[in-house]
Amino acid sequence: MAVPKKKTSKSKRNQRNSVWRAKASDAAAKALSLGKSVLTGRAKGFVYPVAEEEEGEE
């Protein structure tokens, strides 16, 4: 199993964690924006199936 040779400094650790958290925040903002555009019907770059009513099942 790989073992680090030296201890990582607190600043390097904190920097790495903040970058990781920022990625999650950006992804959440993009997902929210996409969801809003889909609900309003303005989504152009997102393809999703539209539920069509089936007429023969009554």
N, C-alpha and C positions, 0 to 999 in steps of 0.2 A: 504494500500500500504506500502511496506517495505521502511524504511528510515534508512540510516546509522547512527550509534550512534556518531561517531567521524569523523572529517575531515581527508581525506586521504592525506598523505604527497606528496609533489611534486616528490620526488624520487621514491616512490612506484608507483605513477601514470605513471611516465616516463618509469619505468622498465616494467610495464604491457603493455604500448603502444608499446614499442620497441619489446617485445616478439610477440605481435600481428602482427606487421609489418614484422618481420622476417619470420613468418609462411607464409605470403602472398608471400614474395620474394622466399622462398623455393618452394612453390607450382608453381609459375610462371616458375622457372628454370626447374622443373621436367616436366612441360607441354611442354616447348620448346624442351627439350631433347627428349621427347617421339615423338613430332611432327617431329623432324629431323630424328629420327630412322625409323618412318613410311614412310617418303618420300624416304629414301634411300633403304627401303626394308629390313632392318636389325632387325626390331622389332620382338621379339620372345615371349614376355609376353603380347602382346596386340592383341586382335582379332577384326577385323573389316570387314564388308562386302565388297567384291570386286564386282564392277559393271560388270556384264556379259552382253555381247551384245546379244540382242534377235534377232534371225534370222527370225522368222515368221511374223514380222510386216511390211515387205516391200511390 
